[in-house]
Amino acid sequence: MKAFLSAVVVMVLITIAAPYALDQIGFSAADAGSGSAVRLD
């Protein structure tokens, strides 16, 4: 049970921290989903 609760806590922390961490390194979903190399069929 401790392992399950630990896994849930880690998943929640990663989910909360990921947008901030990705923003700090310059990753943007808007930039990745637009540009000259993106095909919109």
C-alpha positions in Angstrom: 0.0 0.0 0.0 2.9 2.4 0.7 4.3 1.8 -2.7 1.0 2.6 -4.3 0.5 5.8 -2.3 4.1 6.8 -3.1 3.5 6.3 -6.8 0.3 8.4 -6.7 2.1 11.2 -4.9 5.0 11.1 -7.4 2.6 11.2 -10.3 0.7 14.2 -8.9 4.0 16.0 -8.2 5.2 15.4 -11.8 1.9 16.5 -13.2 2.0 19.7 -11.3 5.6 20.5 -11.8 5.9 19.5 -15.5 4.4 22.7 -17.1 6.7 24.9 -14.9 9.8 22.9 -15.7 9.1 22.7 -19.4 8.4 26.5 -19.5 11.8 27.1 -17.8 13.7 25.2 -20.5 11.7 26.9 -23.3 9.4 24.2 -24.5 6.1 25.4 -25.7 3.3 23.2 -27.1 2.2 26.1 -29.2 5.7 26.4 -30.7 5.9 22.6 -31.3 2.5 22.5 -33.0 3.0 25.4 -35.4 5.6 26.4 -37.9 6.6 25.7 -41.4 7.2 21.9 -40.7 3.6 21.3 -39.6 1.1 19.9 -42.1 -2.5 20.6 -41.5 -4.4 18.3 -43.8 
